[in-house]
Amino acid sequence: MCKREEALLMGYKLLYNKEAKLITERTSVDINKLKIYFTDEEFNTLKTVIREATQKLDEVHSYIEASLNARKMTN
């Protein structure tokens, strides 16, 4: 069995369903469960990256939602 050299820590998807609904989906790993695999410095860096990425992806979600709401109001 080979060991993986990388892991998905966070993902973001834009989905469109049959009911014409746009859905955003963010997934992230519980970084605390991975602490044993990293040095303290690596772990703290990853925690910071995940925190910052979460904040920015929340901004993207809000921006898309606001843009769609504005579009609905003008139609």
N, C-alpha and C positions, 0 to 999 in steps of 0.2 A: 504494500500500500504506500502510495507516495503522499508526502505532506504538501499541503497547499502553501503557496508562498504569499498569497494575499487573501484578504477577506473583505466582503462588502460591509462597510460600516454605516453607510447611509445611501438611500436611493430616493429619487423623486420622479413621479410619473404624472403625465397629463393624459387622462383617459376620456373618451367620448363614447357614450352608450347609445343604445337603440332609442331611448326616450329623448334624445337630443340634449343630454345633460353632460356638461363638462365637469370632470372630477379631477381633483389633484390628490395625489397620494404620496405621503412621505413616510419612509420606513427608516428606522435606525436601530442599531444594536444597543443593548444595554452595556455600555462601555465598562461599567464597574465589574461585570462578570469576566472581562478580559484582562483585568489588572495583573493577574499572575503571569501573563505572557510578556509583559513589558517592564522595562526599567522605569523608575519613578519619573524620570525626565520624559521618556517616550509617552507614558501614560498621561502625564499632565499636558503634553503637547496635543495628544489626540483628544482629550477632554475639551481643550480650548478650541480645536478645529471643529469638533462636533457642535459645540455651543455656538460658534460663529456661523457655521453653515446652517444650523437650525434657524437662527435669527434671520439670515438672508433669504432662506427658502420661505419663511413666513412672510417676508416682505414681497417676494415674488407672488405668493398665493394671494395676498391682499391686493396687489397691483392688478392681477388678472381678474379677480373678483370685482374690483372697482371699475375696471374697463368694461367688463361685461354688463354690469349694472348701469353704467352710463350709456352704453349702447342701447339697452332695453328702453331707457327713458327717452331717448331721442327717436325711437321708432314709432 
